[in-house]
Amino acid sequence: MHDDGLTTLGTTEQERATARRLWVHLECVHVPQYFSPIVAERHAALGLDLPWGGYTAGRIAPMGPVGPEIATATFYGFAPSLMQAALPAAWEAASPQQVHAATVDAVGESLAPVLDGLDAQVARAAELARQVAMFHPIVGRTLAAARAGAPWPDASHLILFEAATRIRESRGDGHLAALVAAGIDGCESHLTVAGDGEKVRAVLQPRRGWTDAEWDAAVGRLRDRGLLDADGQLTERGRATRDRIETHTDALAAPPWRAFGPERTAQLLDALRPIAAALAATRLVPGVVGRRLED
């Protein structure tokens, strides 16, 4: 039998829901760095126009000139071969400091026109998000720890971006811990969301760098565990496993919000709502992220 106490970690359902709701809204501020044409142009200008070079170097730059093994461990869902294609080649083109500075500067240019007219909300959200970011743990969370060493920008919209990123990476590291505890590896992590559907295989598999053989092997392992059925669909046990992973992730992310307090948390959410909505209406935020705002 599974001990739910190990999954919920003494948190309440409301606390977990709050952590997830804030993550959803802050995610809209964080993800434009991966989808902004301006960011892509700056990365290309640095010589990072190699497979996943901009994404990999831009996200992991606060760690320094690490190799593909560290990137594979911290990004988890990407195939090792994809990380090997990006690193260390990226560092031969530009230093981590150059990459980080170019990324943040380009994010600022991307966010500014979208958030024009929301100055008061951005300033308030930046103030509160920076405060709560300091509550988010870094111990045992390597990507969050590296990000915590990055300098804070001066502009409000970039302070908000930096805070959203620190919070997101802390939560993300906790999510990886939940996956590891459930015995779900990087390739399997995608399959336990929606099963081995045609769209997942056609779109997500190549984007994460997994070969057909690696993908099929992951499907086989999950079938042997009873998490996928013969058609590659999630079984009841598979859905329950994924639900426990998500609950555990929310539970690990809840304590900072509890410490921050319900009043300030509510104020931050109120300030974030129009910001997230404005960003979700652009191509800077993919539809799958924007739709979570409606849940």
DRENDO-1510 file (C-alpha; in Angstrom, 1 decimal, always signed):
<recs>
REC; n; res; u; v; w
REC; 1; MET; +0.0; +0.0; +0.0 .
REC; 2; HIS; +1.1; +3.5; -0.7 .
REC; 3; ASP; +1.5; +5.8; +2.2 .
REC; 4; ASP; -0.3; +9.0; +1.2 .
REC; 5; GLY; +1.4; +10.8; +4.1 .
REC; 6; LEU; +4.7; +10.5; +2.1 .
REC; 7; THR; +3.0; +12.2; -0.8 .
REC; 8; THR; +1.2; +15.0; +0.9 .
REC; 9; LEU; +3.9; +15.7; +3.5 .
REC; 10; GLY; +1.5; +17.1; +6.0 .
REC; 11; THR; +0.1; +19.7; +3.6 .
REC; 12; THR; -3.5; +20.4; +3.1 .
REC; 13; GLU; -5.4; +20.2; -0.1 .
REC; 14; GLN; -5.9; +23.9; -0.1 .
REC; 15; GLU; -2.2; +24.6; +0.4 .
REC; 16; ARG; -1.3; +22.3; -2.5 .
REC; 17; ALA; -3.9; +23.9; -4.7 .
REC; 18; THR; -2.5; +27.4; -3.9 .
REC; 19; ALA; +1.0; +26.3; -4.8 .
REC; 20; ARG; -0.2; +24.9; -8.2 .
REC; 21; ARG; -2.3; +28.0; -8.9 .
REC; 22; LEU; +0.6; +30.3; -8.3 .
REC; 23; TRP; +2.9; +28.1; -10.4 .
REC; 24; VAL; +0.4; +28.3; -13.3 .
REC; 25; HIS; +0.4; +32.1; -13.3 .
REC; 26; LEU; +4.1; +32.5; -12.8 .
REC; 27; GLU; +4.8; +30.0; -15.6 .
REC; 28; CYS; +3.4; +32.5; -18.0 .
REC; 29; VAL; +6.1; +35.0; -17.0 .
REC; 30; HIS; +8.8; +32.4; -17.1 .
REC; 31; VAL; +8.3; +30.5; -20.4 .
REC; 32; PRO; +8.7; +33.4; -22.8 .
REC; 33; GLN; +12.4; +32.9; -22.7 .
REC; 34; TYR; +11.9; +29.7; -24.6 .
REC; 35; PHE; +9.5; +31.0; -27.2 .
REC; 36; SER; +10.5; +34.6; -27.8 .
REC; 37; PRO; +11.9; +35.3; -31.3 .
REC; 38; ILE; +14.0; +38.0; -29.8 .
REC; 39; VAL; +15.6; +35.6; -27.4 .
REC; 40; ALA; +16.2; +33.2; -30.3 .
REC; 41; GLU; +17.8; +35.9; -32.4 .
REC; 42; ARG; +20.2; +36.9; -29.5 .
REC; 43; HIS; +21.2; +33.3; -29.0 .
REC; 44; ALA; +21.8; +32.8; -32.7 .
REC; 45; ALA; +24.0; +35.9; -32.7 .
REC; 46; LEU; +26.1; +34.3; -30.0 .
REC; 47; GLY; +26.5; +31.2; -32.1 .
REC; 48; LEU; +24.0; +29.1; -30.2 .
REC; 49; ASP; +22.0; +28.2; -33.3 .
REC; 50; LEU; +22.7; +24.5; -32.8 .
REC; 51; PRO; +20.1; +21.9; -31.8 .
REC; 52; TRP; +18.7; +23.0; -28.5 .
REC; 53; GLY; +21.8; +25.1; -27.9 .
REC; 54; GLY; +19.9; +28.3; -26.9 .
REC; 55; TYR; +17.5; +26.6; -24.6 .
REC; 56; THR; +20.1; +24.4; -22.9 .
REC; 57; ALA; +22.7; +27.1; -22.5 .
REC; 58; GLY; +20.2; +29.8; -21.7 .
REC; 59; ARG; +18.6; +27.8; -18.9 .
REC; 60; ILE; +21.6; +26.2; -17.4 .
REC; 61; ALA; +24.0; +29.2; -17.7 .
REC; 62; PRO; +23.8; +30.1; -14.0 .
REC; 63; MET; +25.5; +26.8; -13.3 .
REC; 64; GLY; +28.6; +27.8; -15.2 .
REC; 65; PRO; +30.2; +25.8; -18.1 .
REC; 66; VAL; +28.8; +22.4; -17.2 .
REC; 67; GLY; +28.7; +19.4; -19.5 .
REC; 68; PRO; +25.9; +17.4; -21.0 .
REC; 69; GLU; +25.7; +15.0; -18.0 .
REC; 70; ILE; +24.7; +17.8; -15.6 .
REC; 71; ALA; +22.2; +19.1; -18.2 .
REC; 72; THR; +20.7; +15.6; -18.6 .
REC; 73; ALA; +20.3; +15.3; -14.8 .
REC; 74; THR; +18.8; +18.7; -14.3 .
REC; 75; PHE; +16.5; +18.8; -17.3 .
REC; 76; TYR; +15.5; +15.1; -16.8 .
REC; 77; GLY; +13.0; +14.7; -19.7 .
REC; 78; PHE; +15.5; +15.3; -22.5 .
REC; 79; ALA; +17.5; +12.5; -24.0 .
REC; 80; PRO; +21.2; +12.5; -23.2 .
REC; 81; SER; +22.1; +12.7; -26.9 .
REC; 82; LEU; +20.2; +16.0; -27.2 .
REC; 83; MET; +22.2; +17.5; -24.3 .
REC; 84; GLN; +25.4; +16.1; -25.8 .
REC; 85; ALA; +24.6; +18.0; -29.1 .
REC; 86; ALA; +24.3; +21.2; -27.2 .
REC; 87; LEU; +27.1; +21.0; -24.7 .
REC; 88; PRO; +29.9; +21.8; -24.4 .
REC; 89; ALA; +29.6; +23.3; -27.9 .
REC; 90; ALA; +27.6; +26.2; -26.6 .
REC; 91; TRP; +30.4; +27.2; -24.2 .
REC; 92; GLU; +32.8; +27.3; -27.2 .
REC; 93; ALA; +30.6; +29.9; -28.8 .
REC; 94; ALA; +29.9; +32.1; -25.7 .
REC; 95; SER; +30.5; +32.1; -22.0 .
REC; 96; PRO; +27.7; +31.3; -19.5 .
REC; 97; GLN; +27.9; +35.0; -18.3 .
REC; 98; GLN; +27.4; +36.2; -21.9 .
REC; 99; VAL; +24.5; +33.8; -22.5 .
REC; 100; HIS; +22.8; +34.7; -19.3 .
REC; 101; ALA; +23.1; +38.4; -19.9 .
REC; 102; ALA; +21.8; +38.1; -23.5 .
REC; 103; THR; +18.9; +36.0; -22.4 .
REC; 104; VAL; +17.7; +38.3; -19.7 .
REC; 105; ASP; +18.1; +41.4; -21.9 .
REC; 106; ALA; +16.1; +39.7; -24.7 .
REC; 107; VAL; +13.4; +38.6; -22.3 .
REC; 108; GLY; +13.1; +42.2; -21.1 .
REC; 109; GLU; +12.5; +43.4; -24.7 .
REC; 110; SER; +10.0; +40.6; -25.2 .
REC; 111; LEU; +7.9; +41.3; -22.1 .
REC; 112; ALA; +7.9; +45.1; -22.1 .
REC; 113; PRO; +5.5; +45.7; -25.0 .
REC; 114; VAL; +3.1; +43.0; -23.8 .
REC; 115; LEU; +2.9; +44.4; -20.3 .
REC; 116; ASP; +2.6; +48.0; -21.4 .
REC; 117; GLY; -0.3; +49.6; -19.4 .
REC; 118; LEU; +0.1; +47.1; -16.5 .
REC; 119; ASP; +2.8; +49.1; -14.7 .
REC; 120; ALA; +1.1; +49.0; -11.3 .
REC; 121; GLN; +0.4; +45.3; -11.4 .
REC; 122; VAL; +3.9; +44.5; -12.6 .
REC; 123; ALA; +5.5; +46.6; -9.9 .
REC; 124; ARG; +3.3; +45.0; -7.2 .
REC; 125; ALA; +3.8; +41.5; -8.6 .
REC; 126; ALA; +7.6; +42.0; -8.8 .
REC; 127; GLU; +7.8; +43.2; -5.2 .
REC; 128; LEU; +5.8; +40.3; -3.8 .
REC; 129; ALA; +7.3; +37.6; -6.1 .
REC; 130; ARG; +10.8; +38.6; -5.1 .
REC; 131; GLN; +9.9; +38.3; -1.5 .
REC; 132; VAL; +8.3; +34.9; -1.8 .
REC; 133; ALA; +11.2; +33.7; -4.1 .
REC; 134; MET; +13.4; +34.0; -1.1 .
REC; 135; PHE; +11.3; +31.5; +0.8 .
REC; 136; HIS; +11.7; +28.8; -1.9 .
REC; 137; PRO; +14.3; +26.1; -0.9 .
REC; 138; ILE; +17.5; +25.4; -2.8 .
REC; 139; VAL; +18.9; +22.6; -0.7 .
REC; 140; GLY; +18.8; +19.5; -2.7 .
REC; 141; ARG; +17.6; +21.5; -5.7 .
REC; 142; THR; +20.6; +22.2; -7.9 .
REC; 143; LEU; +19.0; +24.2; -10.7 .
REC; 144; ALA; +17.2; +26.4; -8.2 .
REC; 145; ALA; +20.4; +26.9; -6.2 .
REC; 146; ALA; +22.3; +28.0; -9.3 .
REC; 147; ARG; +19.6; +30.4; -10.2 .
REC; 148; ALA; +19.7; +31.9; -6.7 .
REC; 149; GLY; +23.2; +33.0; -7.4 .
REC; 150; ALA; +22.2; +35.1; -10.5 .
REC; 151; PRO; +22.0; +38.9; -10.0 .
REC; 152; TRP; +18.7; +40.5; -9.6 .
REC; 153; PRO; +17.8; +42.9; -12.5 .
REC; 154; ASP; +16.7; +46.5; -11.9 .
REC; 155; ALA; +13.5; +46.8; -14.0 .
REC; 156; SER; +10.2; +45.6; -12.4 .
REC; 157; HIS; +9.2; +43.3; -15.3 .
REC; 158; LEU; +12.6; +41.6; -15.2 .
REC; 159; ILE; +12.5; +41.3; -11.4 .
REC; 160; LEU; +9.2; +39.5; -11.9 .
REC; 161; PHE; +10.7; +37.3; -14.5 .
REC; 162; GLU; +13.7; +36.5; -12.3 .
REC; 163; ALA; +11.5; +35.7; -9.3 .
REC; 164; ALA; +9.1; +33.6; -11.4 .
REC; 165; THR; +12.2; +31.6; -12.7 .
REC; 166; ARG; +13.6; +31.0; -9.2 .
REC; 167; ILE; +10.2; +29.8; -8.0 .
REC; 168; ARG; +9.7; +27.7; -11.1 .
REC; 169; GLU; +13.1; +26.0; -10.9 .
REC; 170; SER; +12.7; +25.3; -7.2 .
REC; 171; ARG; +9.3; +23.6; -7.9 .
REC; 172; GLY; +10.8; +21.9; -10.9 .
REC; 173; ASP; +13.6; +20.3; -8.9 .
REC; 174; GLY; +11.0; +19.1; -6.4 .
REC; 175; HIS; +9.1; +17.6; -9.3 .
REC; 176; LEU; +12.1; +15.6; -10.4 .
REC; 177; ALA; +12.5; +14.3; -6.8 .
REC; 178; ALA; +8.9; +13.1; -7.0 .
REC; 179; LEU; +9.6; +11.4; -10.4 .
REC; 180; VAL; +12.7; +9.7; -9.0 .
REC; 181; ALA; +10.7; +8.6; -5.9 .
REC; 182; ALA; +8.1; +7.0; -8.1 .
REC; 183; GLY; +10.7; +5.2; -10.2 .
REC; 184; ILE; +9.8; +7.2; -13.4 .
REC; 185; ASP; +12.8; +8.1; -15.6 .
REC; 186; GLY; +13.1; +10.9; -18.1 .
REC; 187; CYS; +11.5; +9.3; -21.1 .
REC; 188; GLU; +8.8; +7.6; -19.0 .
REC; 189; SER; +7.9; +11.0; -17.5 .
REC; 190; HIS; +6.3; +12.0; -20.8 .
REC; 191; LEU; +4.4; +8.8; -21.2 .
REC; 192; THR; +2.8; +8.9; -17.8 .
REC; 193; VAL; +1.1; +12.2; -18.6 .
REC; 194; ALA; -1.1; +11.1; -21.4 .
REC; 195; GLY; +0.1; +7.7; -22.6 .
REC; 196; ASP; +1.7; +6.7; -25.9 .
REC; 197; GLY; -0.7; +8.7; -28.1 .
REC; 198; GLU; +0.0; +9.5; -31.8 .
REC; 199; LYS; +0.4; +13.2; -31.1 .
REC; 200; VAL; +2.7; +12.7; -28.2 .
REC; 201; ARG; +4.9; +10.4; -30.2 .
REC; 202; ALA; +4.9; +12.6; -33.3 .
REC; 203; VAL; +5.5; +15.9; -31.5 .
REC; 204; LEU; +7.0; +15.4; -28.0 .
REC; 205; GLN; +9.3; +12.5; -28.7 .
REC; 206; PRO; +11.5; +14.2; -31.3 .
REC; 207; ARG; +11.4; +17.5; -29.4 .
REC; 208; ARG; +12.9; +15.8; -26.4 .
REC; 209; GLY; +15.4; +13.8; -28.5 .
REC; 210; TRP; +14.3; +10.3; -27.8 .
REC; 211; THR; +14.8; +7.7; -30.5 .
REC; 212; ASP; +12.0; +5.3; -31.5 .
REC; 213; ALA; +14.0; +2.5; -29.8 .
REC; 214; GLU; +14.3; +4.5; -26.6 .
REC; 215; TRP; +10.7; +5.5; -26.6 .
REC; 216; ASP; +9.5; +1.9; -27.3 .
REC; 217; ALA; +11.6; +0.6; -24.5 .
REC; 218; ALA; +10.1; +3.1; -22.1 .
REC; 219; VAL; +6.6; +2.0; -23.2 .
REC; 220; GLY; +7.6; -1.6; -22.6 .
REC; 221; ARG; +8.8; -0.9; -19.1 .
REC; 222; LEU; +5.6; +1.0; -18.2 .
REC; 223; ARG; +3.5; -1.9; -19.6 .
REC; 224; ASP; +5.5; -4.4; -17.5 .
REC; 225; ARG; +4.7; -2.2; -14.4 .
REC; 226; GLY; +1.0; -2.1; -15.3 .
REC; 227; LEU; +1.0; +1.7; -15.9 .
REC; 228; LEU; +0.2; +1.4; -19.6 .
REC; 229; ASP; -2.1; -1.0; -21.3 .
REC; 230; ALA; -1.5; -3.0; -24.5 .
REC; 231; ASP; -2.6; +0.0; -26.6 .
REC; 232; GLY; -0.2; +2.4; -24.7 .
REC; 233; GLN; -2.9; +4.1; -22.8 .
REC; 234; LEU; -2.7; +4.9; -19.1 .
REC; 235; THR; -4.2; +2.3; -16.9 .
REC; 236; GLU; -6.0; +3.1; -13.7 .
REC; 237; ARG; -2.8; +2.3; -11.9 .
REC; 238; GLY; -0.9; +4.6; -14.3 .
REC; 239; ARG; -3.2; +7.5; -13.7 .
REC; 240; ALA; -3.0; +7.0; -9.9 .
REC; 241; THR; +0.8; +7.0; -10.1 .
REC; 242; ARG; +0.8; +10.2; -12.1 .
REC; 243; ASP; -1.7; +11.8; -9.7 .
REC; 244; ARG; +0.6; +10.9; -6.7 .
REC; 245; ILE; +3.5; +12.5; -8.5 .
REC; 246; GLU; +1.6; +15.7; -9.1 .
REC; 247; THR; +0.3; +15.8; -5.5 .
REC; 248; HIS; +3.8; +15.2; -4.2 .
REC; 249; THR; +5.1; +18.0; -6.4 .
REC; 250; ASP; +2.5; +20.4; -5.1 .
REC; 251; ALA; +3.2; +19.3; -1.5 .
REC; 252; LEU; +6.9; +20.0; -1.9 .
REC; 253; ALA; +6.1; +23.4; -3.3 .
REC; 254; ALA; +3.5; +24.4; -0.7 .
REC; 255; PRO; +5.6; +25.3; +2.4 .
REC; 256; PRO; +7.1; +28.6; +1.0 .
REC; 257; TRP; +3.5; +29.8; +0.2 .
REC; 258; ARG; +2.4; +28.8; +3.7 .
REC; 259; ALA; +5.3; +30.8; +5.2 .
REC; 260; PHE; +4.6; +33.8; +2.9 .
REC; 261; GLY; +1.0; +33.9; +4.3 .
REC; 262; PRO; -2.4; +33.8; +2.7 .
REC; 263; GLU; -2.8; +37.6; +2.5 .
REC; 264; ARG; +0.4; +38.3; +0.5 .
REC; 265; THR; -0.2; +35.2; -1.6 .
REC; 266; ALA; -3.6; +36.5; -2.5 .
REC; 267; GLN; -2.3; +39.9; -3.3 .
REC; 268; LEU; +0.4; +38.4; -5.6 .
REC; 269; LEU; -2.2; +36.2; -7.4 .
REC; 270; ASP; -4.5; +39.3; -8.0 .
REC; 271; ALA; -1.5; +41.2; -9.5 .
REC; 272; LEU; -0.5; +38.3; -11.6 .
REC; 273; ARG; -3.9; +37.5; -13.2 .
REC; 274; PRO; -3.9; +40.4; -15.8 .
REC; 275; ILE; -0.2; +39.8; -16.4 .
REC; 276; ALA; -0.6; +36.1; -17.1 .
REC; 277; ALA; -3.7; +36.7; -19.2 .
REC; 278; ALA; -1.8; +39.3; -21.4 .
REC; 279; LEU; +1.1; +37.0; -21.9 .
REC; 280; ALA; -1.0; +34.0; -22.6 .
REC; 281; ALA; -2.7; +35.8; -25.4 .
REC; 282; THR; +0.6; +36.1; -27.3 .
REC; 283; ARG; +2.9; +33.5; -29.0 .
REC; 284; LEU; +5.3; +34.0; -26.1 .
REC; 285; VAL; +3.3; +31.4; -24.1 .
REC; 286; PRO; +2.3; +28.1; -25.7 .
REC; 287; GLY; -1.4; +27.2; -25.6 .
REC; 288; VAL; -0.8; +24.2; -23.2 .
REC; 289; VAL; +0.5; +26.7; -20.6 .
REC; 290; GLY; -2.2; +29.4; -21.2 .
REC; 291; ARG; -5.0; +26.8; -20.9 .
REC; 292; ARG; -4.0; +26.0; -17.4 .
REC; 293; LEU; -5.2; +29.5; -16.4 .
REC; 294; GLU; -8.7; +28.3; -17.1 .
REC; 295; ASP; -8.5; +25.2; -14.9 .
</recs>
